[in-house]
Amino acid sequence: MTAFALVRHGETDWNRARRIQGSTDIPLNDTGRAQAAATGELLQGRQWSRIVASPLSRAAETAAIIANAVGMPDPELDAAFVERNYGDAEGFTGAELDARFPDGAEVPGRESREAVAERVIEALHRLAAEHPGESIIVVAHGGVIRSVLETVAPGRHREPITNGSVHSFLHADGDITLSRFDDPVDEQSIFPLAEDFEEQNALARREEARRAEATDGAER
């Protein structure tokens, strides 16, 4: 069995401005660094074998701050955990997105949710096979974590995925299961310090609303 803690990176200026980041490499701001440090303090309460991160600087720096806090070597960078590519929508606010791509319009260059889920789940299976029995921190992005959640526990969690939040998964017998959403890690939480991924990403919010409507309609 391999344990994973999927951590969302700290805040960036584009998060604060509600701009869609995707694969655009935007660094942490000071709030994001403080969030990463707080997450590192929470994760000190458990034993970890390694830290892996998306190579985008906001995730890589978050991981480096956490690694320092828990006494681990520098993080290993893995491109499989990079954020979803939102194509021509990257850099847009919600108002700019609606003006350029009215609801329902296709966004050129946008990576599908299914493609994100496929590469991320495959990477988690690979890590589990290479490091059986280990406990691994993976620092990634809101879209990446949402894709894992919707693959292993579809529709179960529509709560916010906040900057610096920790989500725990287990890999056993070839399957990945959700252990704890927004894991408080020894009954603490940084939830009040951070903001929701979908609130910061208008395109993800639009897609999540459609998904929720489809699910609710099917259940009626």
C-alpha positions in Angstrom: 0.0 0.0 0.0 1.2 3.5 -0.8 -0.2 6.6 0.8 -0.4 9.9 -1.1 -1.1 13.4 0.2 -2.1 15.6 -2.7 -1.4 19.2 -1.8 -2.6 22.3 -3.8 0.1 25.0 -4.2 -0.1 28.3 -2.4 -1.7 31.5 -3.7 -0.3 33.5 -6.7 -1.2 37.0 -7.9 -3.3 35.4 -10.7 -5.2 33.4 -8.1 -5.9 36.6 -6.2 -7.0 38.4 -9.4 -9.2 35.4 -10.4 -7.2 34.8 -13.6 -7.1 31.4 -15.2 -3.6 30.1 -14.8 -3.5 26.6 -16.2 -0.1 25.8 -17.6 1.1 29.4 -17.5 4.0 29.6 -15.0 3.0 32.1 -12.4 5.0 32.2 -9.1 3.8 32.2 -5.6 3.1 35.5 -3.9 3.9 36.2 -0.2 0.5 34.8 0.9 1.2 31.7 -1.1 4.6 31.2 0.6 2.9 31.6 4.0 0.3 29.0 3.1 3.0 26.6 2.0 4.8 27.1 5.3 1.6 26.5 7.2 1.0 23.3 5.2 4.5 22.2 6.0 3.9 22.6 9.7 0.8 20.5 9.5 2.5 17.8 7.6 5.3 17.6 10.2 2.9 15.4 12.2 3.4 12.4 9.9 6.3 10.5 8.4 7.0 11.0 4.7 9.4 9.2 2.3 9.5 11.7 -0.6 8.0 14.8 -2.1 7.0 15.0 -5.8 5.8 18.2 -7.5 4.6 19.7 -10.7 7.5 21.6 -12.3 5.4 24.8 -12.5 7.1 27.2 -10.1 4.1 27.8 -7.9 3.9 24.1 -7.1 7.7 23.5 -7.1 8.3 26.3 -4.6 5.4 25.2 -2.4 6.9 21.7 -2.4 10.4 23.1 -1.5 9.0 25.0 1.4 7.1 21.9 2.6 10.2 19.8 2.2 12.2 22.1 4.3 9.5 22.1 7.0 9.3 18.3 7.2 13.1 17.7 6.9 13.1 16.1 3.4 15.4 16.6 0.4 14.4 18.8 -2.5 11.2 17.7 -4.3 11.3 15.5 -7.4 9.7 17.3 -10.3 7.3 15.3 -12.5 5.6 16.9 -15.5 2.7 14.5 -15.2 1.3 16.6 -12.4 1.4 19.9 -14.2 -1.9 21.9 -14.2 -4.5 21.4 -16.9 -3.8 23.5 -20.1 -6.8 25.9 -20.5 -5.7 27.0 -24.0 -6.7 30.4 -25.1 -8.5 31.1 -21.9 -5.4 31.3 -19.8 -4.9 34.8 -18.3 -8.6 35.7 -18.5 -10.8 36.7 -15.7 -14.4 35.5 -15.5 -15.7 38.6 -17.2 -13.1 38.3 -20.0 -13.8 34.6 -20.4 -17.6 35.3 -20.8 -16.9 38.1 -23.3 -14.5 36.1 -25.5 -16.0 32.6 -25.1 -19.8 32.9 -24.2 -21.1 29.9 -22.3 -21.0 26.9 -24.5 -18.3 28.2 -26.8 -15.3 25.9 -27.4 -12.0 27.2 -26.0 -9.1 26.5 -28.5 -6.3 24.5 -27.1 -8.1 23.5 -23.9 -7.0 20.1 -22.5 -9.9 17.9 -21.6 -10.6 16.8 -18.1 -10.4 13.2 -19.2 -6.9 13.7 -20.6 -5.8 15.3 -17.3 -7.2 12.5 -15.3 -5.6 9.9 -17.5 -2.1 11.3 -17.1 -2.4 12.0 -13.4 -3.9 8.7 -12.4 -1.3 6.9 -14.5 1.5 8.9 -12.7 0.1 7.9 -9.3 0.0 4.2 -10.3 3.6 4.6 -11.5 4.8 6.1 -8.3 3.0 3.5 -6.2 4.7 0.7 -8.3 8.1 2.3 -7.9 7.7 3.1 -4.2 5.5 0.5 -2.5 4.8 1.0 1.1 5.9 4.6 1.1 4.1 7.8 2.1 4.4 10.4 -0.6 3.5 14.1 -0.8 2.5 15.3 -4.2 2.3 19.1 -4.7 0.1 19.9 -7.7 -2.8 22.1 -8.7 -6.6 22.5 -8.2 -7.5 21.0 -11.6 -5.2 18.1 -11.1 -6.6 17.3 -7.6 -10.2 17.7 -8.9 -9.5 15.3 -11.7 -8.3 12.6 -9.2 -11.3 13.2 -7.0 -13.7 12.9 -9.9 -12.0 9.7 -11.0 -11.9 7.8 -7.7 -14.8 9.4 -5.9 -17.1 10.9 -8.6 -19.6 13.5 -7.3 -18.8 13.0 -3.6 -17.0 16.2 -3.0 -18.0 19.6 -4.4 -16.4 21.4 -1.5 -13.6 24.0 -2.1 -10.1 22.9 -3.0 -8.2 25.6 -1.4 -4.6 26.9 -1.7 -2.4 24.7 0.5 -5.1 22.1 1.3 -4.2 18.5 1.7 -6.2 15.6 0.3 -5.2 12.0 1.3 -5.4 8.9 -1.0 -4.4 5.3 -0.6 -3.1 3.0 -3.4 -3.6 -0.7 -2.7 -4.2 -3.7 -4.9 -4.0 -1.6 -8.1 -6.8 0.8 -6.9 -6.7 4.4 -5.7 -9.2 5.4 -3.0 -9.9 8.6 -1.3 -8.9 8.5 2.4 -9.7 12.1 3.5 -10.9 15.2 1.6 -9.4 18.4 3.0 -7.4 16.3 5.4 -7.1 18.3 8.7 -3.8 16.5 9.5 -4.1 15.9 13.3 -7.3 17.9 13.5 -5.9 21.2 12.2 -6.8 22.9 9.0 -5.7 25.9 7.0 -9.0 26.2 5.2 -9.8 29.7 6.5 -6.5 31.1 5.1 -7.1 30.1 1.5 -9.6 30.4 -1.4 -11.3 27.9 -3.6 -9.9 26.6 -6.9 -13.2 27.0 -8.8 -13.7 30.5 -7.4 -10.3 31.5 -8.8 -10.8 29.7 -12.1 -13.9 30.8 -14.1 -13.6 28.1 -16.7 -13.3 25.4 -14.1 -16.3 26.9 -12.2 -18.4 26.9 -15.4 -17.5 23.2 -16.0 -18.2 22.2 -12.4 -21.6 23.9 -12.5 -22.5 21.9 -15.7 -21.3 18.7 -14.1 -23.4 19.4 -10.9 -26.5 20.2 -13.0 -26.0 17.0 -15.0 -25.6 14.9 -11.9 -28.5 16.5 -10.1 -30.7 16.0 -13.2 -29.8 12.3 -13.4 -30.7 11.8 -9.8 -34.2 13.3 -10.1 
